[in-house]
């Protein structure tokens, strides 16, 4: 393929052919008119896979394979083409060039994701930190937790898998499954949809869901969770999520944030922040007293607020506090 014969070559990556040549490792071959030219059909020896063609026995080049599959399965034009940002050049540039020169409109939108990291380092077999989703599942990490960690980062930013993020995601999901266990069916909140409509900003959408949890809008939170795939279609929970809810007595003692107390903890934090600014601690004292009367141990430090149910905890006494 003669890249200089296609005027729009480089439009996706925003680089000229000369810039590409300067910064790329290109294969030098006698049949190329330009270092950036790429093979559409490769000659095959008897030992290699090959098919007869007007140009002799051979096989398709890497780039043309993808254009051919897209045309066959998706048609001459389709909506979204995704891939890692390391494929933008030369692979995706070449896909566009050869497809459009064949008269195909090809992809309407291109979405390139950043690379996956592990504990701040690039995932690679040489570093010994390479693993798959299946590996995590086999280790007992719930699929919802894996999904939740990945959705916490915008797809165009490096996604860093860390043990801390995994633990935080599981803790948050335990809380959300608990507080939405009796939620009613409703539509997905507009603010969550608007976040996703803004270049698939899953990170912002997740922040909006956190706010829904803080505001006690459990019906809307569950609808958003279902959209995110955290509830399968029809609202049927996974076995892990069912265990979170059914084992509520255990978690009420071992992990108090699974209870609705998370919402009161957030509220207490906001009230304290306002009290520190206005110097009026009346509302803070009232909320704290109400929690203590309901059997909640309130631990307040400069850095954090912790709520933990005591043996005489009575959730019914929390009604009307917020």
ROZAVO-382843 format. One record per residue: residue in three letters; x, y, z of N, C-alpha, C, O in turn. Coordinates in steps of 0.02 Angstrom, whole numbers, padded with zeros to 5 digits, always signed. Example, Ala and Ser with C-alpha at 12.3 -4.5 7.8 and 13.67 -1.06 7.14 Angstrom:
residues 2
ALA+00660-00284+00390+00615-00225+00390+00660-00165+00390+00712-00166+00423
SER+00642-00112+00354+00684-00053+00357+00645+00002+00394+00670+00057+00402
***
This chain:
residues 322
UNK+00042-00059+00000+00000+00000+00000+00044+00062+00000+00088+00068+00043
UNK+00034+00106-00047+00073+00168-00051+00040+00221-00007-00011+00250-00026
UNK+00070+00235+00050+00038+00280+00099+00032+00351+00073-00015+00387+00091
UNK+00079+00373+00031+00076+00442+00007+00023+00452-00046+00007+00508-00065
UNK-00006+00397-00070-00060+00402-00119-00127+00416-00085-00176+00433-00118
UNK-00129+00409-00019-00190+00423+00019-00179+00486+00060-00143+00486+00109
UNK-00210+00541+00039-00197+00607+00067-00211+00613+00141-00178+00651+00176
UNK-00261+00575+00166-00280+00581+00236-00241+00534+00282-00257+00528+00341
UNK-00189+00502+00256-00150+00456+00298-00118+00495+00355-00084+00545+00344
UNK-00128+00471+00417-00101+00504+00476-00151+00547+00512-00136+00576+00564
UNK-00211+00553+00485-00262+00596+00515-00283+00572+00584-00296+00613+00628
UNK-00287+00507+00595-00308+00480+00659-00258+00498+00714-00278+00521+00768
UNK-00195+00487+00702-00143+00501+00752-00119+00573+00751-00083+00595+00795
UNK-00139+00610+00700-00120+00681+00695-00047+00691+00678-00017+00742+00697
UNK-00018+00643+00641+00052+00650+00622+00060+00644+00547+00022+00609+00514
UNK+00109+00678+00521+00123+00674+00450+00164+00611+00437+00193+00581+00482
UNK+00166+00590+00374+00205+00531+00356+00278+00541+00374+00311+00494+00398
UNK+00305+00600+00362+00375+00613+00377+00388+00607+00452+00440+00581+00473
UNK+00341+00632+00494+00349+00625+00566+00348+00552+00587+00386+00531+00631
UNK+00305+00513+00555+00300+00442+00571+00365+00406+00555+00388+00364+00593
UNK+00394+00423+00498+00457+00391+00477+00512+00407+00528+00552+00364+00545
UNK+00513+00469+00551+00565+00490+00597+00561+00455+00664+00612+00442+00696
UNK+00500+00439+00686+00493+00410+00753+00474+00337+00754+00456+00311+00807
UNK+00478+00302+00698+00455+00233+00696+00511+00186+00675+00559+00204+00641
UNK+00502+00124+00697+00546+00070+00673+00511+00038+00613+00459+00005+00621
UNK+00538+00047+00554+00505+00023+00494+00548-00029+00460+00610-00026+00462
UNK+00514-00075+00429+00549-00129+00394+00572-00103+00325+00532-00078+00286
UNK+00636-00109+00312+00663-00088+00247+00657-00147+00199+00682-00202+00213
UNK+00624-00137+00143+00615-00190+00094+00623-00161+00024+00602-00104+00012
UNK+00652-00198-00023+00666-00171-00090+00603-00154-00129+00606-00111-00173
UNK+00546-00186-00113+00485-00172-00152+00446-00112-00125+00395-00095-00154
UNK+00469-00081-00071+00435-00022-00044+00458+00041-00081+00518+00050-00092
UNK+00410+00084-00099+00427+00149-00127+00439+00201-00072+00472+00252-00083
UNK+00412+00186-00013+00419+00231+00045+00427+00187+00106+00395+00134+00110
UNK+00468+00207+00155+00476+00164+00215+00411+00148+00251+00407+00097+00285
UNK+00360+00191+00245+00297+00180+00280+00248+00136+00241+00197+00117+00269
UNK+00264+00120+00179+00220+00075+00141+00213+00009+00178+00260-00015+00210
UNK+00153-00021+00174+00143-00084+00210+00114-00138+00163+00083-00122+00113
UNK+00126-00200+00182+00108-00257+00140+00034-00273+00146+00006-00276+00201
UNK+00002-00284+00089-00067-00307+00088-00070-00383+00078-00114-00416+00104
UNK-00022-00409+00040-00019-00481+00026+00053-00505+00031+00097-00478-00002
UNK+00065-00555+00073+00132-00579+00084+00144-00645+00048+00101-00690+00050
UNK+00200-00652+00015+00216-00717-00015+00224-00770+00039+00250-00756+00093
UNK+00202-00832+00025+00209-00887+00072+00251-00943+00042+00243-00961-00016
UNK+00295-00968+00084+00333-01027+00062+00289-01089+00071+00234-01085+00097
UNK+00314-01146+00049+00275-01208+00055+00261-01226+00128+00211-01259+00143
UNK+00304-01205+00173+00296-01222+00243+00246-01177+00279+00222-01194+00333
UNK+00231-01119+00250+00187-01071+00283+00116-01074+00255+00106-01095+00198
UNK+00066-01054+00296-00003-01052+00270-00006-01006+00210+00027-00954+00208
UNK-00046-01024+00160-00051-00982+00101-00109-01003+00056-00136-01058+00061
UNK-00127-00957+00012-00181-00968-00036-00160-00943-00105-00121-00895-00110
UNK-00185-00974-00156-00169-00951-00223-00205-00886-00237-00261-00875-00215
UNK-00171-00842-00274-00199-00776-00291-00169-00752-00356-00120-00782-00380
UNK-00196-00698-00386-00166-00670-00447-00094-00648-00436-00057-00638-00484
UNK-00074-00639-00373-00006-00616-00358+00037-00673-00334+00092-00662-00308
UNK+00014-00735-00343+00051-00793-00321+00026-00818-00254-00017-00788-00222
UNK+00055-00874-00234+00034-00903-00170+00057-00858-00113+00115-00837-00110
UNK+00010-00844-00067+00028-00800-00012-00027-00798+00041-00071-00840+00043
UNK-00023-00747+00083-00070-00739+00137-00080-00665+00150-00037-00625+00133
UNK-00137-00645+00179-00150-00574+00191-00104-00545+00244-00083-00580+00291
UNK-00088-00482+00237-00049-00447+00288-00092-00436+00351-00153-00443+00349
UNK-00058-00419+00405-00092-00410+00470-00148-00358+00465-00203-00370+00490
UNK-00135-00302+00434-00184-00247+00433-00245-00265+00392-00302-00251+00412
UNK-00235-00295+00334-00291-00310+00290-00338-00362+00320-00397-00364+00305
UNK-00310-00405+00362-00352-00455+00396-00408-00420+00436-00466-00441+00433
UNK-00390-00368+00472-00438-00334+00515-00491-00297+00474-00550-00298+00491
UNK-00470-00265+00420-00518-00231+00377-00566-00281+00346-00626-00268+00340
UNK-00540-00338+00327-00582-00390+00295-00633-00417+00345-00691-00427+00329
UNK-00610-00430+00406-00656-00456+00458-00710-00405+00475-00768-00423+00483
UNK-00690-00341+00481-00738-00288+00497-00791-00282+00442-00851-00276+00457
UNK-00769-00284+00380-00816-00278+00324-00864-00338+00322-00923-00330+00307
UNK-00838-00397+00336-00879-00457+00332-00929-00461+00389-00987-00480+00379
UNK-00907-00443+00449-00950-00451+00508-00991-00389+00526-01046-00395+00552
UNK-00964-00330+00511-00997-00268+00532-01023-00226+00474-01063-00180+00483
UNK-01001-00242+00414-01022-00203+00356-00970-00151+00337-00918-00144+00370
UNK-00985-00114+00284-00937-00066+00258-00930-00005+00304-00882+00033+00298
UNK-00978+00005+00348-00975+00060+00396-01005+00037+00462-01057+00004+00463
UNK-00972+00054+00517-00999+00037+00582-00982+00093+00631-00945+00139+00614
UNK-01010+00090+00691-01008+00147+00736-00940+00157+00771-00908+00209+00762
UNK-00919+00108+00809-00862+00118+00854-00808+00066+00842-00822+00006+00837
UNK-00746+00089+00837-00687+00045+00833-00645+00060+00895-00624+00117+00905
UNK-00633+00010+00935-00593+00020+00995-00525-00013+00989-00510-00048+00941
UNK-00484-00002+01040-00418-00033+01041-00371+00005+01087-00385+00061+01107
UNK-00315-00026+01102-00265+00007+01143-00232+00064+01104-00227+00061+01043
UNK-00208+00115+01140-00178+00172+01106-00112+00155+01072-00087+00193+01031
UNK-00084+00096+01088-00023+00075+01054-00038+00050+00984+00009+00039+00945
UNK-00102+00040+00967-00121+00016+00900-00141+00073+00853-00153+00062+00794
UNK-00145+00134+00880-00167+00190+00839-00122+00197+00777-00146+00208+00722
UNK-00057+00191+00788-00009+00192+00733+00039+00133+00741+00065+00123+00796
UNK+00051+00095+00688+00025+00104+00620-00040+00066+00605-00071+00077+00553
UNK-00060+00020+00650-00112-00027+00632-00178+00007+00614-00206-00007+00561
UNK-00203+00051+00656-00268+00082+00642-00264+00131+00584-00311+00139+00546
UNK-00207+00165+00578-00198+00210+00521-00202+00169+00456-00232+00190+00407
UNK-00172+00111+00457-00171+00069+00397-00240+00039+00383-00260+00033+00325
UNK-00276+00021+00436-00344-00004+00427-00387+00048+00391-00423+00033+00343
UNK-00383+00110+00415-00423+00164+00386-00404+00174+00313-00448+00178+00269
UNK-00339+00178+00299-00316+00193+00232-00339+00141+00181-00367+00158+00129
UNK-00328+00078+00197-00346+00026+00149-00421+00018+00142-00446+00003+00087
UNK-00458+00027+00197-00531+00020+00194-00563+00076+00154-00607+00064+00113
UNK-00542+00137+00167-00572+00194+00133-00553+00194+00059-00592+00216+00017
UNK-00493+00170+00044-00473+00167-00027-00512+00113-00064-00513+00112-00126
UNK-00543+00068-00027-00587+00017-00057-00659+00042-00061-00703+00006-00083
UNK-00670+00104-00039-00737+00132-00042-00779+00120+00020-00839+00135+00020
UNK-00749+00095+00073-00784+00083+00136-00778+00145+00181-00725+00174+00188
UNK-00834+00164+00211-00832+00222+00256-00797+00204+00321-00767+00247+00354
UNK-00799+00141+00340-00766+00112+00398-00794+00141+00463-00853+00157+00465
UNK-00754+00147+00516-00779+00166+00582-00795+00240+00587-00760+00282+00559
UNK-00850+00255+00622-00870+00325+00632-00834+00356+00692-00818+00416+00691
UNK-00821+00316+00743-00790+00341+00805-00733+00294+00825-00740+00233+00821
UNK-00678+00324+00845-00621+00285+00869-00611+00298+00943-00610+00356+00965
UNK-00604+00244+00982-00594+00251+01054-00533+00210+01073-00533+00148+01067
UNK-00482+00244+01097-00419+00210+01115-00408+00213+01190-00408+00267+01220
UNK-00400+00155+01220-00389+00152+01292-00315+00152+01308-00273+00130+01269
UNK-00300+00176+01368-00231+00175+01393-00213+00105+01417-00254+00059+01415
UNK-00151+00097+01438-00126+00032+01458-00145+00015+01530-00158+00059+01571
UNK-00144-00049+01545-00159-00073+01612-00094-00078+01652-00043-00104+01627
UNK-00096-00053+01714-00039-00057+01758-00056-00100+01819-00115-00111+01834
UNK-00005-00124+01853-00015-00162+01915+00029-00131+01968+00090-00131+01963
UNK-00002-00105+02020+00034-00072+02075+00081-00019+02048+00138-00012+02071
UNK+00057+00019+01998+00095+00075+01971+00146+00058+01919+00181+00102+01894
UNK+00152-00006+01902+00201-00028+01851+00164-00059+01792+00111-00088+01799
UNK+00194-00051+01733+00165-00080+01673+00159-00155+01680+00205-00189+01702
UNK+00101-00182+01660+00092-00254+01663+00133-00287+01608+00127-00269+01549
UNK+00175-00335+01626+00215-00370+01577+00239-00437+01606+00247-00444+01666
UNK+00248-00484+01562+00271-00550+01584+00342-00546+01611+00360-00584+01656
UNK+00382-00500+01584+00452-00495+01606+00456-00471+01679+00504-00489+01714
UNK+00407-00431+01701+00407-00407+01770+00372-00456+01817+00372-00448+01878
UNK+00343-00508+01788+00309-00558+01829+00243-00535+01859+00218-00565+01906
UNK+00215-00480+01831+00151-00454+01858+00094-00461+01808+00045-00424+01811
UNK+00101-00507+01763+00050-00518+01712-00001-00568+01737+00016-00623+01759
UNK-00065-00549+01733-00118-00597+01750-00180-00579+01709-00186-00524+01682
UNK-00226-00626+01706-00287-00617+01667-00347-00610+01714-00342-00621+01775
UNK-00404-00592+01686-00466-00589+01725-00481-00658+01753-00502-00665+01811
UNK-00470-00710+01713-00481-00778+01737-00438-00794+01798-00461-00827+01844
UNK-00376-00770+01798-00332-00781+01856-00362-00749+01919-00361-00780+01972
UNK-00388-00688+01912-00418-00654+01970-00480-00691+01995-00490-00699+02055
UNK-00521-00713+01948-00581-00751+01966-00563-00815+02003-00595-00834+02052
UNK-00511-00849+01978-00489-00911+02010-00461-00899+02080-00461-00943+02122
UNK-00436-00838+02091-00410-00819+02157-00466-00799+02205-00454-00786+02264
UNK-00528-00797+02179-00585-00780+02222-00606-00708+02219-00649-00687+02259
UNK-00577-00668+02174-00598-00598+02167-00664-00597+02129-00666-00621+02072
UNK-00718-00571+02158-00782-00570+02123-00779-00530+02058-00744-00480+02053
UNK-00815-00554+02008-00816-00519+01943-00840-00447+01949-00816-00403+01914
UNK-00887-00435+01995-00913-00367+02004-00858-00321+02029-00855-00262+02011
UNK-00814-00347+02071-00760-00307+02098-00710-00288+02043-00687-00232+02039
UNK-00694-00337+02000-00648-00324+01944-00678-00269+01900-00643-00222+01881
UNK-00741-00277+01883-00775-00228+01840-00775-00159+01873-00761-00108+01840
UNK-00789-00157+01938-00794-00094+01974-00727-00057+01976-00725+00004+01968
UNK-00672-00094+01986-00606-00063+01986-00591-00033+01917-00567+00024+01912
UNK-00605-00070+01864-00591-00046+01797-00633+00015+01779-00609+00060+01745
UNK-00695+00016+01801-00740+00072+01785-00722+00135+01824-00749+00188+01810
UNK-00678+00129+01873-00660+00188+01914-00612+00234+01878-00600+00290+01902
UNK-00585+00212+01822-00537+00253+01785-00564+00267+01715-00591+00222+01683
UNK-00557+00328+01691-00577+00344+01622-00535+00302+01574-00475+00292+01585
UNK-00567+00277+01522-00533+00229+01478-00471+00258+01444-00428+00221+01422
UNK-00466+00325+01439-00408+00355+01406-00352+00371+01455-00303+00403+01436
UNK-00359+00349+01518-00306+00358+01567-00280+00289+01588-00317+00240+01585
UNK-00217+00285+01610-00190+00220+01631-00232+00190+01687-00248+00223+01736
UNK-00249+00126+01679-00288+00091+01730-00240+00053+01775-00204+00008+01752
UNK-00240+00070+01839-00193+00040+01886-00229-00008+01932-00270+00013+01974
UNK-00215-00073+01925-00244-00123+01970-00200-00129+02031-00141-00146+02026
UNK-00228-00114+02089-00191-00120+02152-00232-00159+02202-00294-00162+02197
UNK-00199-00187+02250-00234-00224+02303-00278-00177+02344-00332-00195+02366
UNK-00254-00116+02354-00293-00066+02391-00358-00050+02354-00411-00047+02385
UNK-00354-00041+02288-00415-00026+02249-00462-00085+02250-00523-00076+02253
UNK-00435-00146+02247-00477-00205+02249-00516-00208+02315-00576-00221+02316
UNK-00480-00196+02371-00511-00199+02437-00564-00145+02444-00618-00157+02471
UNK-00548-00084+02420-00596-00029+02425-00658-00042+02383-00714-00026+02404
UNK-00647-00070+02323-00703-00085+02279-00750-00137+02311-00811-00130+02308
UNK-00720-00188+02340-00761-00240+02372-00800-00212+02431-00858-00229+02442
UNK-00767-00169+02469-00800-00138+02527-00859-00095+02506-00913-00098+02536
UNK-00848-00055+02454-00902-00012+02428-00960-00053+02401-01018-00038+02415
UNK-00944-00105+02363-00997-00146+02334-01036-00184+02387-01097-00193+02380
UNK-01002-00206+02439-01038-00238+02494-01091-00190+02522-01147-00209+02536
UNK-01070-00128+02531-01116-00077+02556-01174-00066+02508-01232-00065+02528
UNK-01158-00058+02445-01210-00042+02395-01259-00100+02387-01319-00088+02381
UNK-01235-00161+02387-01281-00218+02381-01327-00221+02442-01386-00239+02436
UNK-01299-00204+02500-01340-00206+02560-01395-00152+02558-01453-00167+02572
UNK-01376-00090+02543-01425-00036+02547-01475-00037+02489-01527-00004+02492
UNK-01459-00074+02435-01506-00077+02379-01544-00144+02377-01578-00159+02328
UNK-01538-00183+02430-01567-00250+02429-01643-00248+02420-01671-00294+02390
UNK-01676-00196+02446-01748-00190+02440-01769-00133+02394-01826-00110+02396
UNK-01723-00111+02352-01737-00054+02308-01789-00072+02256-01795-00130+02236
UNK-01827-00022+02235-01879-00031+02185-01852-00013+02116-01803+00024+02109
UNK-01884-00038+02064-01864-00024+01996-01877+00048+01978-01931+00074+01991
UNK-01828+00081+01949-01835+00150+01928-01788+00163+01869-01749+00119+01850
UNK-01791+00222+01841-01748+00239+01784-01680+00261+01808-01672+00283+01865
UNK-01631+00255+01764-01562+00275+01781-01560+00351+01786-01586+00386+01742
UNK-01531+00378+01839-01527+00451+01848-01494+00485+01789-01446+00459+01759
UNK-01520+00543+01772-01495+00581+01715-01421+00598+01723-01384+00596+01674
UNK-01401+00614+01784-01331+00635+01794-01282+00578+01781-01225+00590+01761
UNK-01303+00516+01793-01261+00459+01777-01257+00450+01701-01203+00437+01674
UNK-01314+00457+01667-01315+00450+01594-01274+00506+01561-01240+00494+01511
UNK-01279+00566+01588-01241+00623+01560-01166+00611+01566-01127+00629+01522
UNK-01145+00581+01622-01074+00566+01631-01050+00516+01579-00996+00523+01550
UNK-01090+00464+01567-01072+00414+01518-01074+00441+01447-01038+00419+01403
UNK-01119+00490+01436-01124+00521+01369-01065+00566+01355-01052+00584+01297
UNK-01028+00586+01407-00970+00629+01399-00908+00585+01391-00869+00576+01437
UNK-00898+00560+01330-00840+00519+01313-00834+00458+01360-00779+00441+01382
UNK-00890+00427+01374-00893+00367+01415-00855+00376+01481-00811+00336+01499
UNK-00872+00430+01516-00836+00447+01578-00863+00405+01636-00903+00428+01676
UNK-00839+00343+01639-00862+00297+01691-00839+00319+01760-00872+00305+01810
UNK-00782+00353+01763-00757+00377+01827-00805+00428+01857-00820+00425+01917
UNK-00828+00474+01816-00877+00524+01840-00943+00491+01858-00974+00508+01908
UNK-00964+00444+01817-01027+00409+01830-01023+00372+01897-01072+00371+01935
UNK-00966+00343+01911-00958+00308+01975-00961+00357+02033-00988+00341+02086
UNK-00933+00416+02023-00936+00468+02075-01008+00489+02087-01029+00501+02144
UNK-01047+00494+02034-01118+00511+02040-01155+00456+02079-01200+00471+02118
UNK-01136+00394+02068-01167+00339+02104-01150+00341+02178-01191+00325+02220
UNK-01088+00361+02193-01069+00370+02263-01111+00423+02297-01131+00415+02355
UNK-01126+00476+02261-01168+00529+02288-01239+00505+02299-01271+00523+02348
UNK-01263+00463+02253-01330+00434+02262-01333+00393+02326-01383+00396+02363
UNK-01280+00356+02340-01277+00316+02401-01276+00362+02462-01310+00348+02512
UNK-01238+00416+02458-01235+00464+02513-01304+00495+02527-01323+00507+02584
UNK-01340+00509+02472-01405+00542+02478-01461+00493+02496-01519+00514+02505
UNK-01445+00430+02501-01496+00380+02517-01544+00365+02460-01599+00339+02472
UNK-01524+00380+02399-01567+00368+02341-01552+00297+02314-01522+00288+02261
UNK-01575+00249+02353-01557+00179+02339-01590+00151+02276-01560+00110+02242
UNK-01651+00174+02261-01684+00151+02200-01644+00172+02138-01633+00131+02093
UNK-01623+00235+02137-01584+00260+02081-01515+00228+02078-01489+00215+02024
UNK-01486+00216+02136-01420+00184+02139-01424+00114+02108-01380+00095+02070
UNK-01476+00077+02126-01483+00010+02099-01491+00011+02023-01464-00031+01988
UNK-01530+00060+01998-01539+00065+01925-01472+00078+01890-01458+00050+01837
UNK-01431+00121+01921-01365+00136+01892-01320+00075+01896-01282+00061+01850
UNK-01323+00039+01951-01283-00022+01959-01302-00073+01905-01259-00108+01879
UNK-01366-00077+01890-01389-00124+01839-01362-00104+01771-01342-00147+01731
UNK-01361-00038+01758-01334-00014+01694-01260-00031+01689-01235-00046+01634
UNK-01224-00029+01744-01152-00044+01745-01137-00118+01743-01079-00139+01742
UNK-01191-00160+01742-01180-00231+01740-01167-00262+01807-01147-00320+01812
UNK-01179-00224+01861-01169-00250+01928-01231-00288+01952-01228-00326+02000
UNK-01286-00278+01917-01345-00321+01922-01358-00349+01853-01364-00311+01805
UNK-01362-00415+01845-01380-00442+01779-01450-00418+01759-01488-00395+01801
UNK-01465-00425+01696-01531-00404+01672-01586-00441+01710-01583-00502+01719
UNK-01635-00403+01733-01688-00432+01773-01676-00425+01848-01719-00442+01889
UNK-01615-00400+01866-01601-00387+01936-01579-00448+01976-01575-00444+02037
UNK-01564-00504+01943-01542-00563+01979-01470-00555+02002-01425-00541+01962
UNK-01458-00563+02066-01392-00553+02094-01347-00613+02081-01371-00669+02073
UNK-01281-00601+02080-01233-00655+02075-01231-00691+02143-01257-00666+02192
UNK-01200-00750+02144-01195-00788+02206-01157-00749+02258-01174-00750+02318
UNK-01104-00714+02237-01065-00674+02284-01108-00619+02315-01106-00610+02376
UNK-01145-00583+02274-01187-00529+02300-01242-00556+02346-01259-00526+02396
UNK-01270-00614+02327-01320-00646+02371-01290-00662+02439-01322-00652+02491
UNK-01228-00687+02438-01196-00704+02501-01185-00642+02544-01192-00645+02605
UNK-01169-00585+02512-01159-00523+02549-01222-00505+02588-01218-00486+02646
UNK-01279-00512+02555-01343-00493+02587-01365-00547+02637-01386-00530+02693
UNK-01361-00610+02617-01386-00664+02660-01344-00673+02722-01368-00697+02773
UNK-01280-00653+02718-01235-00659+02776-01233-00594+02815-01183-00578+02846
UNK-01288-00558+02814-01290-00491+02844-01273-00491+02918-01242-00443+02942
UNK-01292-00543+02955-01278-00543+03027-01203-00543+03040-01179-00509+03086
UNK-01168-00582+03000-01095-00584+03008-01064-00516+02993-01023-00491+03031
UNK-01085-00486+02937-01055-00423+02918-01078-00366+02962-01043-00316+02968
UNK-01136-00373+02995-01157-00322+03041-01108-00315+03099-01100-00262+03127
UNK-01075-00371+03115-01026-00370+03170-00955-00358+03145-00917-00322+03177
UNK-00938-00388+03087-00870-00386+03063-00855-00328+03017-00798-00306+03012
UNK-00905-00303+02983-00895-00250+02933-00955-00204+02934-01000-00209+02893
UNK-00956-00159+02982-01015-00118+02996-01036-00075+02936-01094-00056+02932
UNK-00989-00060+02890-01007-00016+02835-01053-00049+02785-01079-00016+02740
UNK-01064-00114+02792-01112-00147+02749-01182-00125+02768-01228-00129+02726
UNK-01191-00102+02828-01256-00078+02850-01270-00009+02821-01226+00021+02790
UNK-01331+00015+02831-01348+00082+02808-01309+00136+02846-01317+00195+02831
UNK-01268+00116+02894-01230+00165+02933-01183+00206+02889-01163+00261+02908
UNK-01165+00180+02831-01122+00217+02785-01152+00285+02771-01117+00336+02770
UNK-01217+00286+02759-01251+00349+02743-01247+00398+02802-01238+00458+02792
UNK-01255+00373+02862-01253+00416+02921-01181+00440+02935-01171+00495+02960
UNK-01134+00398+02917-01064+00419+02925-01048+00477+02878-01016+00525+02898
UNK-01071+00472+02815-01061+00527+02768-01096+00590+02793-01068+00645+02791
UNK-01158+00582+02816-01197+00640+02839-01163+00673+02899-01159+00735+02902
UNK-01138+00633+02945-01104+00660+03004-01042+00699+02984-01026+00751+03013
UNK-01007+00673+02934-00947+00707+02910-00964+00775+02879-00929+00824+02891
UNK-01018+00778+02840-01038+00841+02810-01062+00891+02862-01046+00950+02858
UNK-01099+00866+02912-01124+00910+02965-01066+00938+03006-01067+00997+03025
UNK-01016+00896+03019-00959+00920+03057-00920+00973+03018-00896+01022+03046
UNK-00914+00962+02954-00878+01010+02912-00913+01078+02914-00881+01130+02920
UNK-00980+01076+02909-01019+01139+02911-01013+01172+02980-01008+01233+02985
UNK-01013+01131+03033-01009+01158+03101-00942+01192+03114-00938+01243+03148
UNK-00889+01164+03085-00823+01193+03094-00818+01261+03060-00779+01304+03081
UNK-00857+01270+03007-00856+01334+02972-00899+01387+03006-00881+01445+03009
UNK-00958+01365+03031-01006+01412+03062-00996+01419+03137-01021+01466+03167
UNK-00959+01373+03167-00949+01370+03239-01014+01355+03277-01019+01367+03337
UNK-01064+01330+03241-01127+01310+03272-01130+01233+03270-01139+01203+03218
UNK-01122+01202+03329-01117+01129+03333-01182+01096+03356-01182+01038+03374
UNK-01236+01135+03354-01300+01108+03377-01323+01047+03338-01339+00996+03367
UNK-01323+01053+03271-01346+00998+03228-01300+00938+03234-01323+00881+03231
UNK-01236+00951+03241-01187+00897+03247-01200+00858+03311-01199+00796+03311
UNK-01211+00894+03366-01225+00861+03430-01289+00821+03428-01293+00767+03457
UNK-01340+00848+03394-01405+00813+03389-01397+00747+03351-01424+00696+03371
UNK-01362+00750+03295-01353+00691+03254-01312+00639+03291-01327+00579+03290
UNK-01259+00661+03325-01217+00615+03363-01257+00582+03419-01251+00522+03431
UNK-01297+00622+03454-01337+00596+03509-01388+00545+03484-01401+00494+03517
UNK-01417+00559+03425-01466+00512+03397-01435+00445+03379-01465+00392+03388
UNK-01374+00448+03353-01339+00387+03336-01322+00346+03398-01330+00285+03399
UNK-01298+00381+03450-01281+00347+03512-01343+00315+03543-01340+00259+03569
UNK-01400+00350+03539-01463+00324+03567-01486+00261+03529-01521+00219+03557
UNK-01466+00256+03466-01485+00197+03425-01437+00139+03435-01444+00087+03403
UNK-01387+00148+03479-01339+00095+03491-01280+00095+03445-01251+00042+03431
UNK-01261+00154+03421-01205+00160+03375-01146+00193+03412-01154+00245+03443
UNK-01089+00161+03408-01028+00190+03436-01000+00240+03386-00986+00223+03329
UNK-00992+00303+03407-00968+00356+03363-00896+00373+03382-00882+00397+03437
UNK-00851+00361+03336-00780+00376+03347-00760+00432+03300-00763+00424+03239
UNK-00741+00489+03328-00724+00547+03287-00652+00568+03301-00634+00583+03358
UNK-00612+00569+03248-00544+00595+03252-00537+00653+03202-00583+00667+03165
UNK-00480+00684+03202-00469+00739+03156-00471+00716+03084-00493+00752+03039
UNK-00449+00654+03072-00444+00627+03004-00508+00593+02980-00523+00594+02921
UNK-00545+00562+03026-00601+00521+03003-00655+00514+03056-00645+00529+03115
UNK-00713+00490+03032-00770+00474+03076-00786+00400+03065-00793+00378+03008
UNK-00793+00363+03119-00808+00292+03115-00871+00278+03155-00878+00299+03213
UNK-00917+00241+03124-00978+00220+03158-00979+00144+03161-00965+00110+03112
UNK-00994+00118+03221-00995+00045+03229-01053+00025+03274-01061+00052+03328
UNK-01094-00023+03251-01151-00043+03292-01128-00082+03354-01084-00125+03350
UNK-01159-00067+03411-01145-00104+03472-01196-00160+03480-01240-00169+03437
UNK-01191-00198+03532-01236-00256+03540-01309-00235+03547-01353-00275+03531
UNK-01322-00174+03571-01391-00150+03579-01414-00107+03519-01462-00069+03525
UNK-01379-00114+03462-01396-00074+03404-01468-00087+03381-01488-00145+03373
UNK-01505-00033+03371-01575-00038+03349-01585+00007+03287-01595+00067+03294
UNK-01582-00022+03226-01588+00018+03165-01652+00059+03161-01653+00112+03129
UNK-01705+00036+03193-01768+00074+03190-01763+00143+03221-01800+00189+03203
UNK-01716+00150+03269-01708+00215+03302-01670+00266+03259-01664+00324+03278
UNK-01645+00243+03201-01611+00289+03156-01660+00328+03112-01642+00379+03083
UNK-01721+00304+03108-01771+00336+03065-01783+00408+03087-01795+00422+03146
UNK-01781+00453+03039-01795+00523+03052-01735+00564+03073-01740+00624+03081
UNK-01677+00530+03080-01617+00568+03100-01591+00611+03043-01562+00664+03055
UNK-01600+00590+02980-01575+00628+02923-01633+00662+02887-01622+00697+02838
***
